[in-house]
Amino acid sequence: MAELRKQIPGWALDGDRALRREFAFDDFNGAFGLVARVALLAEAESHHPEIELEWGRAAFRTWTHTVSGLSRNDFILAAKIDLLAES
Amino acid sequence: MAELRKQIPGWALDGDRALRREFAFDDFNGAFGLVARVALLAEAESHHPEIELEWGRAAFRTWTHTVSGLSRNDFILAAKIDLLAES
């Protein structure tokens, strides 16, 4: 898991059971844009993070309900959210 | 303000300084649908609530930054969100 974490340096461990990252924006439009892209990804992969959205900020928290903690899927989702945030 | 609150019975006062309401859904699609509609409304009215979104749940919290509390605009936004949730 330490190896997986190196791939997503922007994400923090949240109580050892979830990964969390916040993204800052200059407006609401940008923050909602990322949330919308993540929503489509989440639906396509059937792996849905918790999402917070407000003016200038979007945050995501992912964990795997079936194991009540982190699985490989959470790291993959985190990496894909990073890619969406760069695009 | 008591009169305004009667118009939006589904909303709770959050520390006397904000209005908050949660909506439950059977899936992620429905929850994101409401969030997307509220996002477009918020952008059009330049009044942006805090939004929480996860599988089966969307929540909104609104207050007015310029007065650090509730204004008439928050009650109007709450009522409009209720209408979007019914549509």
N, CA and C atoms of all chains as a GROMACS GRO file, in nm:
protein
  522
    1MET      N    1   0.083  -0.121   0.000
    1MET     CA    2   0.000   0.000   0.000
    1MET      C    3   0.087   0.127   0.000
    2ALA      N    4   0.205   0.120   0.065
    2ALA     CA    5   0.297   0.235   0.063
    2ALA      C    6   0.339   0.264  -0.081
    3GLU      N    7   0.356   0.158  -0.157
    3GLU     CA    8   0.395   0.176  -0.298
    3GLU      C    9   0.282   0.245  -0.377
    4LEU      N   10   0.160   0.204  -0.348
    4LEU     CA   11   0.045   0.265  -0.415
    4LEU      C   12   0.032   0.413  -0.378
    5ARG      N   13   0.058   0.444  -0.252
    5ARG     CA   14   0.043   0.584  -0.207
    5ARG      C   15   0.139   0.677  -0.278
    6LYS      N   16   0.256   0.627  -0.313
    6LYS     CA   17   0.356   0.711  -0.383
    6LYS      C   18   0.304   0.763  -0.516
    7GLN      N   19   0.209   0.688  -0.573
    7GLN     CA   20   0.155   0.728  -0.703
    7GLN      C   21   0.056   0.844  -0.691
    8ILE      N   22   0.008   0.868  -0.571
    8ILE     CA   23  -0.093   0.973  -0.552
    8ILE      C   24  -0.053   1.063  -0.434
    9PRO      N   25   0.057   1.138  -0.452
    9PRO     CA   26   0.111   1.217  -0.339
    9PRO      C   27   0.015   1.325  -0.289
   10GLY      N   28  -0.080   1.365  -0.372
   10GLY     CA   29  -0.171   1.471  -0.329
   10GLY      C   30  -0.280   1.424  -0.234
   11TRP      N   31  -0.290   1.293  -0.214
   11TRP     CA   32  -0.399   1.239  -0.132
   11TRP      C   33  -0.351   1.209   0.009
   12ALA      N   34  -0.434   1.241   0.105
   12ALA     CA   35  -0.401   1.214   0.246
   12ALA      C   36  -0.480   1.094   0.294
   13LEU      N   37  -0.418   1.018   0.384
   13LEU     CA   38  -0.492   0.911   0.451
   13LEU      C   39  -0.586   0.974   0.552
   14ASP      N   40  -0.710   0.934   0.550
   14ASP     CA   41  -0.810   0.987   0.641
   14ASP      C   42  -0.846   0.874   0.738
   15GLY      N   43  -0.780   0.874   0.853
   15GLY     CA   44  -0.807   0.770   0.953
   15GLY      C   45  -0.766   0.630   0.908
   16ASP      N   46  -0.672   0.621   0.817
   16ASP     CA   47  -0.623   0.492   0.767
   16ASP      C   48  -0.729   0.412   0.691
   17ARG      N   49  -0.850   0.469   0.680
   17ARG     CA   50  -0.956   0.390   0.617
   17ARG      C   51  -1.011   0.456   0.492
   18ALA      N   52  -0.957   0.572   0.457
   18ALA     CA   53  -1.005   0.641   0.338
   18ALA      C   54  -0.893   0.730   0.283
   19LEU      N   55  -0.906   0.766   0.156
   19LEU     CA   56  -0.816   0.863   0.093
   19LEU      C   57  -0.895   0.989   0.067
   20ARG      N   58  -0.832   1.106   0.090
   20ARG     CA   59  -0.903   1.232   0.073
   20ARG      C   60  -0.813   1.334   0.005
   21ARG      N   61  -0.870   1.409  -0.087
   21ARG     CA   62  -0.797   1.520  -0.149
   21ARG      C   63  -0.891   1.636  -0.178
   22GLU      N   64  -0.840   1.755  -0.154
   22GLU     CA   65  -0.913   1.878  -0.188
   22GLU      C   66  -0.848   1.945  -0.306
   23PHE      N   67  -0.929   2.007  -0.389
   23PHE     CA   68  -0.880   2.084  -0.503
   23PHE      C   69  -0.937   2.226  -0.492
   24ALA      N   70  -0.852   2.325  -0.515
   24ALA     CA   71  -0.894   2.465  -0.508
   24ALA      C   72  -0.917   2.521  -0.648
   25PHE      N   73  -1.011   2.611  -0.659
   25PHE     CA   74  -1.046   2.673  -0.787
   25PHE      C   75  -1.071   2.822  -0.766
   26ASP      N   76  -1.071   2.895  -0.875
   26ASP     CA   77  -1.094   3.040  -0.868
   26ASP      C   78  -1.242   3.076  -0.874
   27ASP      N   79  -1.326   2.976  -0.891
   27ASP     CA   80  -1.469   3.004  -0.904
   27ASP      C   81  -1.549   2.875  -0.876
   28PHE      N   82  -1.679   2.884  -0.897
   28PHE     CA   83  -1.764   2.766  -0.878
   28PHE      C   84  -1.762   2.677  -1.001
   29ASN      N   85  -1.758   2.741  -1.116
   29ASN     CA   86  -1.760   2.670  -1.243
   29ASN      C   87  -1.652   2.561  -1.250
   30GLY      N   88  -1.530   2.598  -1.216
   30GLY     CA   89  -1.420   2.502  -1.221
   30GLY      C   90  -1.438   2.388  -1.123
   31ALA      N   91  -1.484   2.420  -1.004
   31ALA     CA   92  -1.505   2.318  -0.902
   31ALA      C   93  -1.616   2.221  -0.946
   32PHE      N   94  -1.725   2.275  -0.997
   32PHE     CA   95  -1.834   2.188  -1.043
   32PHE      C   96  -1.791   2.105  -1.164
   33GLY      N   97  -1.708   2.165  -1.251
   33GLY     CA   98  -1.660   2.092  -1.367
   33GLY      C   99  -1.588   1.964  -1.327
   34LEU      N  100  -1.501   1.974  -1.226
   34LEU     CA  101  -1.430   1.854  -1.181
   34LEU      C  102  -1.527   1.755  -1.116
   35VAL      N  103  -1.618   1.805  -1.035
   35VAL     CA  104  -1.716   1.716  -0.971
   35VAL      C  105  -1.798   1.642  -1.077
   36ALA      N  106  -1.836   1.711  -1.182
   36ALA     CA  107  -1.917   1.646  -1.287
   36ALA      C  108  -1.836   1.537  -1.357
   37ARG      N  109  -1.709   1.566  -1.385
   37ARG     CA  110  -1.625   1.464  -1.452
   37ARG      C  111  -1.604   1.343  -1.360
   38VAL      N  112  -1.583   1.370  -1.232
   38VAL     CA  113  -1.565   1.260  -1.136
   38VAL      C  114  -1.695   1.180  -1.121
   39ALA      N  115  -1.808   1.249  -1.125
   39ALA     CA  116  -1.937   1.180  -1.112
   39ALA      C  117  -1.956   1.081  -1.227
   40LEU      N  118  -1.923   1.122  -1.348
   40LEU     CA  119  -1.938   1.032  -1.463
   40LEU      C  120  -1.843   0.913  -1.451
   41LEU      N  121  -1.721   0.941  -1.407
   41LEU     CA  122  -1.623   0.833  -1.385
   41LEU      C  123  -1.673   0.736  -1.278
   42ALA      N  124  -1.720   0.791  -1.168
   42ALA     CA  125  -1.766   0.708  -1.056
   42ALA      C  126  -1.880   0.617  -1.099
   43GLU      N  127  -1.971   0.673  -1.176
   43GLU     CA  128  -2.087   0.595  -1.221
   43GLU      C  129  -2.041   0.484  -1.317
   44ALA      N  130  -1.946   0.519  -1.404
   44ALA     CA  131  -1.898   0.421  -1.501
   44ALA      C  132  -1.825   0.306  -1.432
   45GLU      N  133  -1.756   0.336  -1.322
   45GLU     CA  134  -1.678   0.233  -1.253
   45GLU      C  135  -1.753   0.173  -1.134
   46SER      N  136  -1.873   0.221  -1.109
   46SER     CA  137  -1.949   0.175  -0.992
   46SER      C  138  -1.868   0.185  -0.864
   47HIS      N  139  -1.793   0.294  -0.853
   47HIS     CA  140  -1.716   0.318  -0.730
   47HIS      C  141  -1.729   0.467  -0.701
   48HIS      N  142  -1.809   0.499  -0.598
   48HIS     CA  143  -1.852   0.638  -0.578
   48HIS      C  144  -1.788   0.699  -0.455
   49PRO      N  145  -1.710   0.804  -0.474
   49PRO     CA  146  -1.652   0.871  -0.358
   49PRO      C  147  -1.756   0.962  -0.290
   50GLU      N  148  -1.727   1.003  -0.169
   50GLU     CA  149  -1.799   1.115  -0.107
   50GLU      C  150  -1.744   1.243  -0.167
   51ILE      N  151  -1.832   1.336  -0.200
   51ILE     CA  152  -1.791   1.458  -0.267
   51ILE      C  153  -1.839   1.579  -0.189
   52GLU      N  154  -1.751   1.677  -0.173
   52GLU     CA  155  -1.790   1.808  -0.118
   52GLU      C  156  -1.765   1.912  -0.226
   53LEU      N  157  -1.860   2.003  -0.242
   53LEU     CA  158  -1.849   2.105  -0.346
   53LEU      C  159  -1.897   2.238  -0.292
   54GLU      N  160  -1.816   2.339  -0.308
   54GLU     CA  161  -1.863   2.475  -0.279
   54GLU      C  162  -1.785   2.571  -0.368
   55TRP      N  163  -1.816   2.697  -0.363
   55TRP     CA  164  -1.747   2.797  -0.444
   55TRP      C  165  -1.596   2.785  -0.419
   56GLY      N  166  -1.520   2.756  -0.527
   56GLY     CA  167  -1.374   2.754  -0.515
   56GLY      C  168  -1.313   2.627  -0.460
   57ARG      N  169  -1.396   2.524  -0.436
   57ARG     CA  170  -1.340   2.405  -0.371
   57ARG      C  171  -1.419   2.280  -0.406
   58ALA      N  172  -1.346   2.172  -0.435
   58ALA     CA  173  -1.407   2.040  -0.449
   58ALA      C  174  -1.320   1.942  -0.372
   59ALA      N  175  -1.382   1.849  -0.301
   59ALA     CA  176  -1.306   1.751  -0.224
   59ALA      C  177  -1.366   1.613  -0.246
   60PHE      N  178  -1.280   1.512  -0.242
   60PHE     CA  179  -1.323   1.374  -0.266
   60PHE      C  180  -1.265   1.283  -0.158
   61ARG      N  181  -1.346   1.187  -0.118
   61ARG     CA  182  -1.305   1.091  -0.015
   61ARG      C  183  -1.349   0.955  -0.063
   62THR      N  184  -1.254   0.864  -0.071
   62THR     CA  185  -1.288   0.732  -0.124
   62THR      C  186  -1.243   0.620  -0.031
   63TRP      N  187  -1.330   0.523  -0.017
   63TRP     CA  188  -1.297   0.401   0.054
   63TRP      C  189  -1.386   0.292  -0.003
   64THR      N  190  -1.358   0.169   0.037
   64THR     CA  191  -1.432   0.057  -0.020
   64THR      C  192  -1.526  -0.002   0.085
   65HIS      N  193  -1.655   0.010   0.060
   65HIS     CA  194  -1.754  -0.028   0.160
   65HIS      C  195  -1.747  -0.176   0.196
   66THR      N  196  -1.719  -0.260   0.096
   66THR     CA  197  -1.720  -0.404   0.124
   66THR      C  198  -1.609  -0.447   0.218
   67VAL      N  199  -1.503  -0.368   0.227
   67VAL     CA  200  -1.396  -0.404   0.322
   67VAL      C  201  -1.385  -0.301   0.434
   68SER      N  202  -1.477  -0.203   0.436
   68SER     CA  203  -1.473  -0.096   0.538
   68SER      C  204  -1.335  -0.031   0.546
   69GLY      N  205  -1.271  -0.016   0.433
   69GLY     CA  206  -1.138   0.044   0.434
   69GLY      C  207  -1.090   0.061   0.291
   70LEU      N  208  -0.959   0.066   0.277
   70LEU     CA  209  -0.902   0.093   0.145
   70LEU      C  210  -0.875  -0.034   0.067
   71SER      N  211  -0.904  -0.027  -0.062
   71SER     CA  212  -0.869  -0.136  -0.152
   71SER      C  213  -0.793  -0.075  -0.270
   72ARG      N  214  -0.741  -0.160  -0.353
   72ARG     CA  215  -0.669  -0.114  -0.472
   72ARG      C  216  -0.755  -0.018  -0.556
   73ASN      N  217  -0.885  -0.046  -0.560
   73ASN     CA  218  -0.976   0.039  -0.638
   73ASN      C  219  -0.973   0.185  -0.594
   74ASP      N  220  -0.951   0.210  -0.466
   74ASP     CA  221  -0.949   0.348  -0.418
   74ASP      C  222  -0.827   0.422  -0.471
   75PHE      N  223  -0.716   0.353  -0.479
   75PHE     CA  224  -0.595   0.416  -0.531
   75PHE      C  225  -0.609   0.444  -0.681
   76ILE      N  226  -0.673   0.351  -0.749
   76ILE     CA  227  -0.696   0.371  -0.892
   76ILE      C  228  -0.791   0.489  -0.914
   77LEU      N  229  -0.898   0.496  -0.835
   77LEU     CA  230  -0.991   0.608  -0.847
   77LEU      C  231  -0.920   0.740  -0.817
   78ALA      N  232  -0.838   0.742  -0.713
   78ALA     CA  233  -0.765   0.864  -0.677
   78ALA      C  234  -0.676   0.910  -0.792
   79ALA      N  235  -0.605   0.815  -0.852
   79ALA     CA  236  -0.515   0.849  -0.963
   79ALA      C  237  -0.596   0.902  -1.082
   80LYS      N  238  -0.712   0.844  -1.106
   80LYS     CA  239  -0.794   0.889  -1.218
   80LYS      C  240  -0.853   1.028  -1.191
   81ILE      N  241  -0.888   1.056  -1.066
   81ILE     CA  242  -0.936   1.191  -1.032
   81ILE      C  243  -0.824   1.292  -1.054
   82ASP      N  244  -0.702   1.255  -1.016
   82ASP     CA  245  -0.588   1.345  -1.042
   82ASP      C  246  -0.577   1.378  -1.190
   83LEU      N  247  -0.593   1.277  -1.274
   83LEU     CA  248  -0.584   1.299  -1.419
   83LEU      C  249  -0.697   1.392  -1.466
   84LEU      N  250  -0.817   1.370  -1.414
   84LEU     CA  251  -0.930   1.457  -1.453
   84LEU      C  252  -0.903   1.602  -1.409
   85ALA      N  253  -0.840   1.617  -1.294
   85ALA     CA  254  -0.814   1.753  -1.243
   85ALA      C  255  -0.709   1.825  -1.326
   86GLU      N  256  -0.623   1.747  -1.392
   86GLU     CA  257  -0.519   1.809  -1.477
   86GLU      C  258  -0.570   1.842  -1.616
   87SER      N  259  -0.678   1.775  -1.654
   87SER     CA  260  -0.725   1.791  -1.793
   87SER      C  261  -0.808   1.918  -1.811
   88MET      N  262  -3.857   3.616   0.974
   88MET     CA  263  -3.783   3.496   0.936
   88MET      C  264  -3.861   3.368   0.970
   89ALA      N  265  -3.939   3.372   1.076
   89ALA     CA  266  -4.025   3.258   1.109
   89ALA      C  267  -4.124   3.233   0.996
   90GLU      N  268  -4.173   3.343   0.939
   90GLU     CA  269  -4.268   3.331   0.828
   90GLU      C  270  -4.201   3.267   0.707
   91LEU      N  271  -4.078   3.308   0.681
   91LEU     CA  272  -4.002   3.250   0.568
   91LEU      C  273  -3.977   3.101   0.590
   92ARG      N  274  -3.948   3.064   0.713
   92ARG     CA  275  -3.917   2.923   0.741
   92ARG      C  276  -4.037   2.832   0.715
   93LYS      N  277  -4.156   2.884   0.735
   93LYS     CA  278  -4.275   2.802   0.712
   93LYS      C  279  -4.286   2.757   0.566
   94GLN      N  280  -4.225   2.834   0.479
   94GLN     CA  281  -4.231   2.801   0.336
   94GLN      C  282  -4.140   2.685   0.300
   95ILE      N  283  -4.045   2.655   0.387
   95ILE     CA  284  -3.947   2.550   0.356
   95ILE      C  285  -3.932   2.455   0.475
   96PRO      N  286  -4.040   2.380   0.503
   96PRO     CA  287  -4.041   2.296   0.624
   96PRO      C  288  -3.934   2.186   0.623
   97GLY      N  289  -3.884   2.150   0.506
   97GLY     CA  290  -3.784   2.043   0.500
   97GLY      C  291  -3.645   2.087   0.542
   98TRP      N  292  -3.627   2.216   0.561
   98TRP     CA  293  -3.494   2.269   0.591
   98TRP      C  294  -3.475   2.292   0.740
   99ALA      N  295  -3.359   2.257   0.790
   99ALA     CA  296  -3.327   2.277   0.932
   99ALA      C  297  -3.234   2.396   0.948
  100LEU      N  298  -3.251   2.466   1.058
  100LEU     CA  299  -3.155   2.571   1.091
  100LEU      C  300  -3.028   2.504   1.140
  101ASP      N  301  -2.916   2.545   1.085
  101ASP     CA  302  -2.787   2.489   1.122
  101ASP      C  303  -2.713   2.598   1.200
  102GLY      N  304  -2.722   2.593   1.332
  102GLY     CA  305  -2.655   2.691   1.416
  102GLY      C  306  -2.708   2.833   1.399
  103ASP      N  307  -2.830   2.846   1.357
  103ASP     CA  308  -2.894   2.977   1.340
  103ASP      C  309  -2.832   3.062   1.230
  104ARG      N  310  -2.730   3.009   1.164
  104ARG     CA  311  -2.660   3.090   1.064
  104ARG      C  312  -2.665   3.030   0.926
  105ALA      N  313  -2.728   2.916   0.913
  105ALA     CA  314  -2.737   2.853   0.781
  105ALA      C  315  -2.862   2.764   0.776
  106LEU      N  316  -2.904   2.733   0.655
  106LEU     CA  317  -3.014   2.639   0.632
  106LEU      C  318  -2.955   2.514   0.569
  107ARG      N  319  -3.006   2.397   0.611
  107ARG     CA  320  -2.950   2.272   0.560
  107ARG      C  321  -3.061   2.172   0.533
  108ARG      N  322  -3.048   2.103   0.421
  108ARG     CA  323  -3.142   1.994   0.392
  108ARG      C  324  -3.071   1.880   0.321
  109GLU      N  325  -3.109   1.759   0.358
  109GLU     CA  326  -3.058   1.639   0.290
  109GLU      C  327  -3.170   1.576   0.208
  110PHE      N  328  -3.134   1.519   0.097
  110PHE     CA  329  -3.227   1.446   0.012
  110PHE      C  330  -3.172   1.305  -0.010
  111ALA      N  331  -3.261   1.205   0.002
  111ALA     CA  332  -3.221   1.066  -0.016
  111ALA      C  333  -3.260   1.016  -0.155
  112PHE      N  334  -3.180   0.930  -0.209
  112PHE     CA  335  -3.205   0.872  -0.342
  112PHE      C  336  -3.174   0.723  -0.340
  113ASP      N  337  -3.222   0.654  -0.444
  113ASP     CA  338  -3.198   0.510  -0.453
  113ASP      C  339  -3.067   0.476  -0.523
  114ASP      N  340  -2.999   0.579  -0.570
  114ASP     CA  341  -2.877   0.551  -0.644
  114ASP      C  342  -2.790   0.678  -0.649
  115PHE      N  343  -2.682   0.673  -0.722
  115PHE     CA  344  -2.596   0.790  -0.736
  115PHE      C  345  -2.649   0.884  -0.843
  116ASN      N  346  -2.702   0.826  -0.947
  116ASN     CA  347  -2.754   0.903  -1.060
  116ASN      C  348  -2.853   1.010  -1.016
  117GLY      N  349  -2.949   0.972  -0.935
  117GLY     CA  350  -3.050   1.067  -0.890
  117GLY      C  351  -2.990   1.177  -0.803
  118ALA      N  352  -2.900   1.139  -0.716
  118ALA     CA  353  -2.836   1.238  -0.628
  118ALA      C  354  -2.754   1.337  -0.710
  119PHE      N  355  -2.678   1.286  -0.806
  119PHE     CA  356  -2.598   1.376  -0.889
  119PHE      C  357  -2.687   1.463  -0.976
  120GLY      N  358  -2.800   1.407  -1.022
  120GLY     CA  359  -2.892   1.486  -1.104
  120GLY      C  360  -2.939   1.611  -1.030
  121LEU      N  361  -2.975   1.595  -0.904
  121LEU     CA  362  -3.018   1.711  -0.826
  121LEU      C  363  -2.902   1.808  -0.804
  122VAL      N  364  -2.786   1.756  -0.773
  122VAL     CA  365  -2.669   1.843  -0.753
  122VAL      C  366  -2.640   1.924  -0.880
  123ALA      N  367  -2.650   1.859  -0.994
  123ALA     CA  368  -2.621   1.929  -1.120
  123ALA      C  369  -2.724   2.040  -1.144
  124ARG      N  370  -2.849   2.012  -1.116
  124ARG     CA  371  -2.952   2.116  -1.136
  124ARG      C  372  -2.932   2.231  -1.038
  125VAL      N  373  -2.897   2.198  -0.915
  125VAL     CA  374  -2.872   2.304  -0.816
  125VAL      C  375  -2.746   2.384  -0.855
  126ALA      N  376  -2.648   2.318  -0.910
  126ALA     CA  377  -2.525   2.388  -0.951
  126ALA      C  378  -2.555   2.492  -1.058
  127LEU      N  379  -2.638   2.456  -1.154
  127LEU     CA  380  -2.672   2.551  -1.260
  127LEU      C  381  -2.752   2.668  -1.203
  128LEU      N  382  -2.844   2.638  -1.114
  128LEU     CA  383  -2.922   2.743  -1.047
  128LEU      C  384  -2.829   2.836  -0.967
  129ALA      N  385  -2.740   2.778  -0.889
  129ALA     CA  386  -2.649   2.856  -0.804
  129ALA      C  387  -2.564   2.950  -0.888
  130GLU      N  388  -2.515   2.897  -0.999
  130GLU     CA  389  -2.430   2.978  -1.086
  130GLU      C  390  -2.511   3.092  -1.147
  131ALA      N  391  -2.633   3.061  -1.188
  131ALA     CA  392  -2.717   3.164  -1.250
  131ALA      C  393  -2.753   3.274  -1.151
  132GLU      N  394  -2.768   3.237  -1.023
  132GLU     CA  395  -2.809   3.336  -0.923
  132GLU      C  396  -2.690   3.392  -0.844
  133SER      N  397  -2.571   3.345  -0.877
  133SER     CA  398  -2.451   3.385  -0.802
  133SER      C  399  -2.470   3.369  -0.652
  134HIS      N  400  -2.532   3.260  -0.614
  134HIS     CA  401  -2.550   3.229  -0.472
  134HIS      C  402  -2.527   3.079  -0.459
  135HIS      N  403  -2.412   3.043  -0.402
  135HIS     CA  404  -2.366   2.905  -0.408
  135HIS      C  405  -2.371   2.837  -0.272
  136PRO      N  406  -2.451   2.732  -0.260
  136PRO     CA  407  -2.453   2.659  -0.133
  136PRO      C  408  -2.332   2.567  -0.121
  137GLU      N  409  -2.308   2.519  -0.001
  137GLU     CA  410  -2.217   2.405   0.018
  137GLU      C  411  -2.294   2.279  -0.018
  138ILE      N  412  -2.229   2.189  -0.090
  138ILE     CA  413  -2.297   2.069  -0.139
  138ILE      C  414  -2.220   1.945  -0.094
  139GLU      N  415  -2.295   1.846  -0.047
  139GLU     CA  416  -2.236   1.714  -0.020
  139GLU      C  417  -2.307   1.614  -0.111
  140LEU      N  418  -2.230   1.525  -0.168
  140LEU     CA  419  -2.285   1.428  -0.263
  140LEU      C  420  -2.219   1.294  -0.241
  141GLU      N  421  -2.301   1.193  -0.226
  141GLU     CA  422  -2.247   1.057  -0.225
  141GLU      C  423  -2.356   0.964  -0.276
  142TRP      N  424  -2.324   0.838  -0.290
  142TRP     CA  425  -2.423   0.740  -0.337
  142TRP      C  426  -2.549   0.752  -0.252
  143GLY      N  427  -2.664   0.782  -0.315
  143GLY     CA  428  -2.790   0.783  -0.244
  143GLY      C  429  -2.821   0.907  -0.162
  144ARG      N  430  -2.737   1.010  -0.168
  144ARG     CA  431  -2.758   1.125  -0.081
  144ARG      C  432  -2.700   1.253  -0.141
  145ALA      N  433  -2.776   1.360  -0.131
  145ALA     CA  434  -2.726   1.494  -0.164
  145ALA      C  435  -2.771   1.587  -0.053
  146ALA      N  436  -2.684   1.677  -0.010
  146ALA     CA  437  -2.718   1.771   0.096
  146ALA      C  438  -2.672   1.911   0.056
  147PHE      N  439  -2.747   2.010   0.103
  147PHE     CA  440  -2.718   2.149   0.068
  147PHE      C  441  -2.722   2.234   0.194
  148ARG      N  442  -2.631   2.330   0.201
  148ARG     CA  443  -2.624   2.419   0.316
  148ARG      C  444  -2.603   2.559   0.260
  149THR      N  445  -2.691   2.649   0.296
  149THR     CA  446  -2.682   2.784   0.240
  149THR      C  447  -2.681   2.891   0.348
  150TRP      N  448  -2.596   2.989   0.328
  150TRP     CA  449  -2.594   3.108   0.413
  150TRP      C  450  -2.537   3.220   0.328
  151THR      N  451  -2.544   3.341   0.380
  151THR     CA  452  -2.499   3.456   0.302
  151THR      C  453  -2.369   3.512   0.361
  152HIS      N  454  -2.265   3.501   0.282
  152HIS     CA  455  -2.130   3.535   0.330
  152HIS      C  456  -2.121   3.681   0.374
  153THR      N  457  -2.188   3.769   0.299
  153THR     CA  458  -2.173   3.912   0.329
  153THR      C  459  -2.232   3.950   0.464
  154VAL      N  460  -2.325   3.870   0.514
  154VAL     CA  461  -2.380   3.900   0.647
  154VAL      C  462  -2.344   3.792   0.749
  155SER      N  463  -2.261   3.694   0.706
  155SER     CA  464  -2.222   3.583   0.795
  155SER      C  465  -2.345   3.518   0.859
  156GLY      N  466  -2.450   3.507   0.784
  156GLY     CA  467  -2.571   3.446   0.838
  156GLY      C  468  -2.675   3.434   0.730
  157LEU      N  469  -2.800   3.430   0.773
  157LEU     CA  470  -2.909   3.408   0.678
  157LEU      C  471  -2.965   3.538   0.623
  158SER      N  472  -2.993   3.537   0.495
  158SER     CA  473  -3.064   3.649   0.433
  158SER      C  474  -3.184   3.592   0.356
  159ARG      N  475  -3.266   3.680   0.308
  159ARG     CA  476  -3.382   3.638   0.229
  159ARG      C  477  -3.341   3.548   0.111
  160ASN      N  478  -3.224   3.577   0.053
  160ASN     CA  479  -3.175   3.497  -0.060
  160ASN      C  480  -3.161   3.349  -0.027
  161ASP      N  481  -3.128   3.318   0.099
  161ASP     CA  482  -3.110   3.178   0.138
  161ASP      C  483  -3.243   3.104   0.138
  162PHE      N  484  -3.347   3.173   0.183
  162PHE     CA  485  -3.480   3.112   0.184
  162PHE      C  486  -3.531   3.091   0.042
  163ILE      N  487  -3.499   3.186  -0.044
  163ILE     CA  488  -3.539   3.173  -0.184
  163ILE      C  489  -3.466   3.057  -0.250
  164LEU      N  490  -3.335   3.048  -0.224
  164LEU     CA  491  -3.258   2.937  -0.280
  164LEU      C  492  -3.311   2.803  -0.229
  165ALA      N  493  -3.339   2.796  -0.100
  165ALA     CA  494  -3.392   2.672  -0.040
  165ALA      C  495  -3.523   2.632  -0.109
  166ALA      N  496  -3.611   2.728  -0.128
  166ALA     CA  497  -3.740   2.698  -0.192
  166ALA      C  498  -3.720   2.650  -0.336
  167LYS      N  499  -3.624   2.712  -0.404
  167LYS     CA  500  -3.598   2.671  -0.543
  167LYS      C  501  -3.536   2.532  -0.549
  168ILE      N  502  -3.451   2.500  -0.453
  168ILE     CA  503  -3.393   2.364  -0.448
  168ILE      C  504  -3.505   2.262  -0.425
  169ASP      N  505  -3.598   2.294  -0.337
  169ASP     CA  506  -3.713   2.205  -0.316
  169ASP      C  507  -3.788   2.179  -0.447
  170LEU      N  508  -3.808   2.285  -0.524
  170LEU     CA  509  -3.878   2.269  -0.652
  170LEU      C  510  -3.798   2.180  -0.747
  171LEU      N  511  -3.667   2.198  -0.751
  171LEU     CA  512  -3.583   2.115  -0.838
  171LEU      C  513  -3.589   1.969  -0.793
  172ALA      N  514  -3.596   1.947  -0.663
  172ALA     CA  515  -3.600   1.810  -0.611
  172ALA      C  516  -3.732   1.741  -0.646
  173GLU      N  517  -3.836   1.820  -0.665
  173GLU     CA  518  -3.966   1.761  -0.699
  173GLU      C  519  -3.980   1.735  -0.849
  174SER      N  520  -3.897   1.800  -0.928
  174SER     CA  521  -3.914   1.793  -1.074
  174SER      C  522  -3.850   1.668  -1.133
   0.00000   0.00000   0.00000
